[in-house]
Amino acid sequence: MTRHSFIQMSKLTNLKGRINYISSHARQENLYAAYDTIERKFWSELAKCNQEEFEKSGTGGKCIEARELIIALPESFVDYEPDMLLKLFVEHFKRNYEVECAGALHHNKRKTNYHIHLIFSERRLLEEPIEKVASRNMFYDENGKRVRTKKEIMDEIGQVRKGCRIIPKGSVYERKIFTTKDSKFKNEAFLNKIKCSYTELMNIYVKDKKEKLQVFDKSSPYLAMKKIGKNNPKAEQIESDNGVRERWNQTVDRALVGGIAEEKIMGIKQTEIVDKAKSSIQKQGRQPQLFMAIVQLAIVALQILISQIFKQINWECDDIKRTLPPIIENGEAENMQIIDNKKASETEQPLPAPPVKPALAEQYPNLNAIYRKLDNQNHAIYLKEQELAEVKKKLENTKGLFKGKRRKELQNNINELVPLVNTMRQQLSGIVQDYGYKNVKEFLAKYAAAQTAYGEYQRAVKDWKNSVECRENPVSVLAKLERNKQKIKERDIKSKRTHSRFRDRDAR
């Protein structure tokens, strides 16, 4: 199963308290290292600055003093020296975003989740502080609001009221040492970018290729799998949820192999899963069982599309089936080039150079073989599903007191077919993973590009051969064109007859 990286970002409303909590041995049972890119005084000043700016803005809610990333690490990273590991990850962030950071390396209580807490500032230190000097005496009341005259903050006996203050002329009344907050840290694009960056960093240091991580693409038609830690009280529930998600992902692979457009699959995912899940959460809260039911219905909707594709293919005539570019064997291509080189040597003027075969076109035969495996497996799954549906239908129609033996036989057939179909579905996704692809979507993207490159190369070779033949024997080229026209005409007549038979059959 593909392993996805886990990186979570949260807002901090008590910066100093949070830093103390993650870096205190007294408060953390499994704290291995703590690291700061700047002295602790910086964080106190930052919290004070953010609170002052928040108060001036007059907005409601809580002041966001900083942000925190929680980065899950592969368990094999426990073999690395903790201080160096933490410094590597913290400095990686500071180098990329030029802000100060504080980090801590932890295990959870059961030592099943090795992770880093990384706190970072949304503001940067100014090279030179900006100070504002009072040009005259300034007066502030108990609420911190500036008033025009001293009289407005005096009591009946002529004393300055408690809580009011005076800033004398020539004194500094405002001092800024930080820039404004960098808005990019609020964007979802930032989190996606940092996930990619840290996933690449982790994959450099993993010792086993099986531990390599990937960033889940939310814009893809697939559903993300949930991580199950050891001794998790909700392990059984998460496992069931993952089972339904995996079934959806397998159905997506089958749909893509069957030729259903990714946009259409995304449309089903959006309307049948995303929209319905949001509506369910708003009405009834988060209930995993309801989400599983929603995904199962979406799977049925996608399976109906797949079934329609297979039925359409089965009804089509051989003349109107989709065809792929023919594959020229290496030996044939070499012989062709030798013959044409010989012709070139016999002519007075040099012949045009043969087209160069692109790297993608070179890969097409191998990719085509993988695609054929996928297509055959997809068709085999469809046939088994049809067989399973037929047996279930027979079981439903087999009723009566004296048909118990027959019902038992049919139930045994179902019990054998269900795990077989599930295994075949898993094998479909496994085919491309065996060749190093993340999923069927990634493979099909490369396959389509290679198919296009190969088709263009074949056309270039054909044009080149025609140009050579034209120079060697113009008459034979004209005769060949006439033969091709005749073949096309005959094929069109045959195709019209085939369509006519289909129309007559449908009319009956």
C-alpha positions in Angstrom: 0.0 0.0 0.0 1.2 3.5 -0.9 2.4 5.4 2.2 1.6 9.1 2.4 3.4 11.7 4.4 1.6 13.4 7.3 2.3 17.1 8.0 -0.3 19.2 9.9 -0.3 22.9 10.6 -2.1 24.7 13.5 -2.4 28.3 14.8 -0.8 29.2 18.2 -2.6 31.6 20.5 -0.2 31.1 23.5 3.3 31.0 21.9 5.5 31.1 25.0 3.4 28.4 26.7 3.5 26.2 23.6 7.3 26.5 23.3 7.7 25.7 26.9 5.4 22.7 26.7 7.1 21.0 23.7 10.7 21.6 24.9 10.3 20.7 28.6 11.6 17.3 29.8 9.3 17.7 32.9 6.2 17.9 30.7 7.3 15.5 27.9 7.8 11.8 28.6 9.7 11.1 25.4 11.6 14.3 24.5 14.8 13.6 22.5 16.0 17.0 21.4 15.0 20.7 21.3 16.5 23.3 19.0 16.0 27.1 18.5 17.3 29.2 15.6 17.3 32.3 17.9 17.4 33.1 21.6 14.1 32.7 23.6 13.7 36.4 24.2 12.7 36.7 20.5 9.5 34.7 21.1 8.4 36.9 24.0 8.9 40.0 21.9 7.0 38.4 19.0 4.1 37.4 21.2 3.9 41.0 22.6 4.1 42.5 19.0 1.3 40.3 17.8 -1.0 41.1 20.8 -0.4 44.8 20.3 -1.2 44.6 16.6 -4.3 42.5 17.3 -5.6 45.0 19.8 -5.1 47.9 17.4 -7.0 46.0 14.7 -10.1 45.7 16.9 -11.0 42.3 15.4 -12.8 39.6 17.4 -11.6 36.1 18.2 -8.1 35.2 19.4 -4.7 36.6 18.4 -2.6 34.3 16.3 1.0 34.6 17.7 2.7 32.0 15.5 2.1 28.7 13.6 3.2 25.2 14.3 3.9 22.2 12.0 3.7 18.6 13.2 5.8 16.4 11.0 5.5 12.6 11.2 8.8 10.8 10.6 9.4 7.2 9.4 10.1 5.0 12.4 13.6 4.0 11.0 14.7 7.6 11.7 15.1 6.7 15.4 18.5 5.3 14.3 19.7 8.8 13.5 21.3 11.1 16.1 18.3 13.1 17.5 20.0 16.5 17.8 21.3 16.4 14.2 18.1 15.1 12.8 16.0 17.9 14.4 18.5 20.6 13.4 18.4 19.3 9.8 14.6 19.7 9.6 14.4 23.1 11.5 17.2 24.7 9.4 15.6 23.3 6.2 12.5 25.5 7.0 14.5 28.5 8.0 16.7 28.4 4.9 13.6 28.1 2.6 11.4 30.8 4.3 13.9 33.0 6.2 12.0 33.1 9.4 13.0 32.1 13.0 11.9 28.6 14.2 11.8 26.5 17.4 11.6 22.7 17.3 11.4 19.6 19.4 11.7 15.9 18.6 9.2 13.6 20.3 7.8 10.1 20.5 4.2 9.7 21.7 3.5 7.9 25.0 3.3 4.4 23.3 6.4 5.2 21.2 4.5 4.5 18.0 4.7 8.0 16.4 8.1 9.6 15.9 7.5 13.3 15.1 8.8 16.8 15.1 7.0 19.9 16.4 8.2 23.0 14.4 7.1 26.4 15.5 7.8 29.3 13.2 7.2 33.1 13.1 5.1 34.8 10.5 7.1 38.0 11.0 10.8 38.8 10.4 13.1 41.0 12.4 13.7 44.4 10.9 17.3 45.3 10.2 16.8 48.6 12.0 13.9 49.2 14.5 11.4 51.8 13.4 10.8 54.3 16.3 8.1 57.0 16.6 9.0 60.0 18.8 6.4 62.3 20.4 6.5 65.8 19.0 4.5 67.0 22.0 3.0 65.5 25.2 0.6 62.6 24.5 -2.2 61.6 26.9 -4.0 58.3 27.1 -7.1 57.3 29.2 -7.7 54.1 31.2 -8.8 52.3 28.0 -5.6 53.2 26.2 -7.4 55.6 23.9 -5.5 58.8 23.1 -7.1 62.1 24.3 -6.3 65.7 23.3 -5.6 67.4 26.6 -4.3 66.5 30.1 -7.5 67.8 31.6 -9.4 64.8 30.2 -7.4 62.3 32.3 -7.5 64.4 35.6 -9.8 63.7 38.6 -11.6 66.2 40.8 -8.5 67.0 42.9 -6.2 67.6 39.8 -4.4 64.2 39.9 -3.9 61.9 36.9 -6.5 59.1 37.2 -5.3 55.6 37.8 -4.6 53.7 34.5 -4.1 56.9 32.5 -0.6 57.7 31.2 1.4 60.6 29.8 4.1 60.3 27.2 6.4 63.3 27.4 7.5 65.2 24.3 10.7 63.7 22.8 10.0 60.2 24.1 9.6 57.1 22.0 5.9 56.1 22.1 6.1 53.3 19.4 8.9 51.0 18.5 8.6 48.3 15.8 11.2 45.6 15.4 9.1 43.2 13.2 7.8 43.3 9.7 4.1 42.7 9.0 2.9 39.1 8.9 3.7 37.2 5.7 0.4 36.3 4.1 1.7 33.3 2.2 1.8 31.2 5.4 -2.1 31.4 5.5 -2.5 29.9 2.0 -3.3 26.2 1.5 -0.7 26.3 -1.3 2.0 26.9 1.3 1.1 23.7 3.3 1.1 21.7 0.1 4.5 23.1 -0.9 6.0 22.3 2.5 4.6 18.8 2.4 6.3 18.2 -0.9 9.5 19.7 0.4 9.7 17.7 3.6 8.6 14.5 1.9 11.5 14.8 -0.5 13.8 15.4 2.4 12.6 12.3 4.3 12.9 10.2 1.2 16.6 11.1 0.9 17.3 9.5 4.3 15.0 6.5 4.4 17.0 3.3 4.5 14.4 1.0 2.9 12.7 1.9 -0.4 9.4 0.5 1.0 9.5 3.4 3.5 9.5 6.1 0.8 6.6 8.5 1.2 4.4 10.3 -1.2 2.3 13.5 -0.9 -1.4 12.7 -1.4 -2.9 14.8 -4.2 -6.3 16.1 -3.1 -7.1 17.1 -6.7 -6.8 13.4 -7.9 -9.8 11.1 -8.2 -8.4 8.9 -5.4 -9.3 8.9 -1.6 -6.5 9.2 1.0 -6.0 6.2 3.4 -5.9 6.9 7.1 -2.9 5.9 9.3 -3.4 3.3 12.0 -1.0 3.5 14.9 -0.3 0.6 17.3 -2.8 0.1 20.1 -5.2 2.6 18.5 -8.6 2.1 20.2 -10.3 3.0 16.9 -8.1 0.7 14.8 -11.0 -1.6 13.8 -13.1 1.4 12.7 -10.3 3.0 10.7 -9.4 -0.3 9.1 -13.1 -0.7 7.9 -13.0 2.9 6.6 -9.7 2.2 4.8 -11.2 -0.9 3.2 -14.0 1.2 1.6 -11.5 3.9 0.5 -9.3 1.2 -1.0 -12.3 -0.3 -2.9 -13.1 3.2 -4.3 -9.4 3.6 -5.4 -9.5 0.2 -7.1 -12.7 1.1 -8.9 -11.1 4.4 -10.0 -8.2 2.4 -11.5 -10.6 0.2 -13.3 -12.5 3.2 -14.7 -9.3 4.8 -15.9 -8.1 1.6 -17.6 -11.6 1.3 -19.2 -11.2 4.7 -20.8 -13.5 6.8 -18.7 -12.3 10.4 -18.6 -10.7 11.6 -15.3 -13.0 14.6 -15.3 -16.1 12.3 -15.3 -14.7 10.3 -12.3 -13.9 13.6 -10.5 -17.4 14.7 -11.1 -18.7 11.6 -9.4 -16.3 12.0 -6.5 -17.4 15.6 -6.0 -21.1 15.1 -6.2 -21.4 11.6 -4.6 -18.7 11.8 -1.9 -17.4 15.3 -1.2 -20.7 17.2 -1.4 -22.7 14.5 0.4 -20.1 14.1 3.1 -20.1 17.9 3.8 -23.9 17.9 4.0 -23.9 14.9 6.3 -21.3 16.5 8.7 -23.4 19.7 8.8 -26.6 17.8 9.7 -25.4 14.9 11.8 -21.8 15.6 12.7 -18.8 13.3 11.9 -20.1 9.7 11.7 -17.6 7.3 10.1 -20.4 4.8 9.3 -22.3 7.4 7.3 -19.2 8.3 5.3 -18.6 4.6 4.5 -22.1 4.3 3.2 -21.7 7.4 1.1 -18.5 6.0 -0.5 -20.1 2.6 -1.1 -22.9 4.3 -3.1 -20.3 6.3 -5.1 -18.6 3.0 -5.9 -21.9 1.6 -7.3 -22.3 4.8 -9.4 -18.8 4.4 -10.9 -19.3 0.6 -11.4 -22.4 1.4 -13.5 -20.3 3.5 -15.8 -17.6 0.8 -16.1 -20.3 -1.8 -16.9 -21.7 0.4 -19.7 -18.2 0.7 -21.2 -17.7 -3.0 -21.3 -21.2 -3.6 -22.8 -20.5 -1.0 -25.5 -17.1 -2.7 -26.3 -18.8 -6.2 -26.5 -21.5 -4.9 -28.9 -19.0 -3.1 -31.2 -17.8 -4.8 -34.5 -14.1 -5.5 -35.0 -14.0 -2.9 -37.8 -14.9 -0.1 -35.4 -12.8 -1.1 -32.3 -10.2 1.3 -31.2 -6.7 0.5 -32.6 -3.2 1.3 -31.5 -0.2 2.4 -33.6 1.5 -0.8 -35.0 4.8 -1.7 -33.4 7.7 -2.1 -35.7 10.3 -4.6 -34.4 13.8 -3.4 -34.0 15.1 -5.8 -36.7 12.6 -4.6 -39.2 13.6 -1.0 -38.6 17.3 -1.7 -38.9 16.7 -3.6 -42.2 14.7 -0.7 -43.5 17.5 1.7 -42.7 20.1 -0.5 -44.3 18.1 -0.8 -47.5 17.5 3.0 -47.6 21.1 3.7 -46.9 22.1 1.5 -49.8 19.7 3.4 -52.1 21.2 6.6 -50.8 24.7 5.5 -51.8 23.4 4.6 -55.4 22.0 8.1 -56.0 23.9 11.1 -57.0 22.3 13.5 -54.5 22.2 12.6 -50.7 18.8 11.4 -49.5 17.1 13.0 -46.5 18.3 11.6 -43.1 15.8 9.2 -41.4 13.9 10.6 -38.4 15.4 10.2 -35.0 13.3 8.0 -32.6 12.4 9.9 -29.4 13.0 8.4 -26.0 9.3 8.2 -25.3 8.7 6.4 -28.5 11.4 3.9 -27.6 9.5 3.2 -24.3 6.1 2.7 -26.1 6.4 -1.1 -26.8 7.1 -1.8 -23.1 4.4 0.6 -21.9 2.0 -0.9 -24.4 2.7 -4.4 -22.9 1.9 -3.1 -19.4 -1.3 -1.5 -20.7 -2.4 -4.8 -22.3 -1.9 -6.5 -18.9 -4.1 -3.9 -17.3 -6.8 -4.1 -20.0 -6.8 -7.9 -19.9 -7.0 -7.9 -16.1 -9.8 -5.3 -16.1 -11.8 -7.4 -18.6 -11.2 -10.6 -16.5 -12.6 -8.7 -13.4 -15.6 -7.7 -15.3 -16.4 -11.3 -16.4 -16.0 -12.6 -12.9 -18.2 -9.8 -11.5 -20.8 -10.8 -14.1 -20.5 -14.4 -13.1 -20.9 -13.4 -9.4 -24.0 -11.3 -10.1 -25.5 -14.2 -12.1 -24.9 -16.7 -9.2 -26.4 -14.2 -6.7 -29.5 -13.8 -8.9 -29.9 -17.6 -9.1 -29.7 -17.8 -5.3 -32.4 -15.2 -4.9 -34.7 -17.1 -7.3 -34.0 -20.5 -5.7 -36.7 -20.8 -3.2 -38.7 -23.7 -1.8 -38.5 -26.3 0.9 -36.7 -29.0 -1.2 -34.1 -26.7 -2.8 -31.8 -26.4 0.2 -29.0 -28.4 -1.4 -29.1 -26.1 -4.5 -29.0 -23.0 -2.4 -26.0 -24.4 -0.5 -24.1 -25.0 -3.7 -24.9 -21.5 -5.0 -23.8 -20.0 -1.6 -20.5 -21.9 -1.8 -19.9 -20.5 -5.3 -20.5 -17.0 -4.0 -18.1 -17.6 -1.1 -15.4 -18.7 -3.6 -16.0 -15.9 -6.1 -16.1 -12.9 -3.7 -12.5 -13.2 -2.4 -11.3 -14.1 -6.0 -12.9 -10.9 -7.3 -11.3 -8.8 -4.5 -7.9 -10.3 -5.1 -8.2 -9.6 -8.9 -9.1 -5.9 -8.1 -6.0 -5.6 -5.9 -3.8 -7.2 -8.6 -4.9 -4.5 -11.1 -3.4 -1.7 -9.1 -0.4 -3.9 -8.2 0.5 -4.3 -11.9 1.6 -0.7 -12.4 3.2 -0.5 -8.9 5.4 -3.5 -9.8 6.8 -1.3 -12.6 7.5 1.6 -10.2 4.4 3.8 -10.8 2.4 5.3 -7.9 -0.9 4.4 -9.4 -2.8 3.7 -12.7 -3.4 7.5 -13.2 0.4 8.2 -13.3 1.0 5.2 -15.6 -1.7 6.2 -18.1 -0.4 9.7 -18.3 3.0 8.5 -19.4 1.5 5.8 -21.6 -0.6 8.4 -23.5 2.4 10.6 -24.0 4.5 7.7 -25.3 1.6 6.6 -27.6 1.4 10.1 -29.1 5.2 10.2 -29.6 5.3 6.8 -31.1 2.4 7.6 -33.6 4.2 10.8 -34.6 7.5 8.9 -35.1 5.7 6.3 -37.3 4.2 9.0 -39.4 7.6 10.7 -39.8 9.1 7.4 -40.9 6.3 6.8 -43.4 6.8 10.3 -44.8 10.5 9.8 -45.0 10.1 6.4 -46.9 7.7 8.0 -49.3 10.1 10.8 -50.1 12.9 8.2 -50.7 10.6 6.1 -52.9 9.5 9.2 -54.8 13.1 10.0 -55.7 13.9 6.4 -56.7 10.7 5.4 -58.5 8.0 8.1 -58.8 5.7 5.9 -60.8 5.5 3.2 -58.1 4.6 5.9 -55.5 1.6 7.0 -57.6 0.5 3.4 -58.0 0.7 2.9 -54.3 -1.4 6.0 -53.6 -4.1 4.7 -55.9 -4.1 1.3 -54.1 -4.4 3.0 -50.8 -7.4 5.1 -52.0 -9.1 1.9 -53.2 -8.5 0.2 -49.8 -10.0 3.2 -48.0 -13.0 3.1 -50.3 -13.6 -0.6 -49.7 -13.2 -0.2 -45.9 -15.8 2.6 -45.9 -18.3 0.5 -47.8 -17.8 -2.4 -45.4 -18.2 -0.1 -42.3 -21.5 1.3 -43.7 -22.8 -2.3 -44.2 -21.9 -3.1 -40.5 -23.7 0.0 -39.2 -26.7 -0.9 -41.3 -26.9 -4.4 -39.7 -26.7 -2.8 -36.2 -29.6 -0.4 -37.1 -31.7 -3.2 -38.5 -31.1 -5.3 -35.4 -32.0 -2.4 -33.0 -35.1 -1.7 -35.0 -36.3 -5.4 -34.6 
